[in-house]
Amino acid sequence: AMLCGVASNAMLLFFILYYTNVMTRYPHTFAESFAFPVLACVVLVLELRSPYNNPIFHSMVFVVTFALRSLVYPFEAYLHEQTVRKHFMALQAVHSARDCIHGILETMMPPLVLKELRANGDVAATQHPYEHATVAQSDLCGFTELASTLSPESVVEIIGELFGLFDDLTDKYDIYKVETVGDAYIAGQAEPPLTAKNSPLAVVYFALDMVKQTAEWSREREEAVGVRVGVHSGRCVGGIVGNDMQRYHLFGDIMAALDVLESTAPRGGVQISKACKEAIDAYCAAECCPCTVDLQLRDAALLQTSKGEVHQFSSV
């Protein structure tokens, strides 16, 4: 009987040590932790009913300590689980904010430029000459008159809807959105790092779709708003300007000529320069693809804006 008592006490001691080790060393969920108080109660009841008298396990101090430790563990597991959840949610918030920041940066700069900037970190050195850029610039016709009759909130809504349509087109044709100035929208392609693809024909398709999307929007909204677009090809330089709210802009004579092409383009039409026409022909010859755009020579002695300003064809 004495040997059985010793063996029983030894097994119980081993169980208590193993039980305490599992409870304290390995983390458990709040639901799983409730198994320990239940198991502790079962062990205590069986030990108290055991015929072998063990003064340690039968002492009130041990019983109270063992029971309280088992009861406190679920509370500790709950606190640990809440801490882990808060940490996980904080990490998710950080990742979400980082993705949002990266998304904003990618809308402010070409992805390849942003990759270069992350690699060297030198903003001043981030300048790129482009030999074969094709850029489109649009202007909303009738928008000024419409805006004068609307609240500022409605003006923002309309601009948001139209420019949202243009943004979808930049994704469709892999075109970089350079900037918007008032109701003017400027976007184009060039060699990397401005865009991965460089097709003057794609920029013209983009311009034609701008006219089409604006016309459809006007019919649906029953508003007298149209768009005219100018497209020009040539050399330019791209770079990041300023210290705050930095953006990647294009500079060069191409931008001045583009402004003339846009302002003298017919309402609901796309006007391209001679340089753009030559760039399209060279691209189609190099890619062995036909030019499916219906190009018509403009029959006019001079180029005239809606405000009466006159420009020579030689200026574009």
GITAFEN-V633099 format. One line per field, one symbol per residue. psi: psi as a letter, one per 40 degrees, with the letter a starting at -180 (. if undefined). A space follows every 10 residues. Layout:
BEGIN
psi->???
END
This chain:
BEGIN
psi->dddddddddd dddddddddd dddddhiiid ddeedddddd ddddddddei ehhhddeeid dddddddddd dddddddddd dddddddddd dddddddddd ddddddeeii dddddddddd ehddegihhh dgihiihihh hedddddeei iddddddddd dddddddddd ddefihhdih hbeihhiaia iiedidihhd dddddddddd dddddddddd efighaiihi hiiaiihiih iidifiihii iidddddddd dddeiiheih hiiddddddd ddddddefii hehghhhhgi dihhieeehh iidee.
END
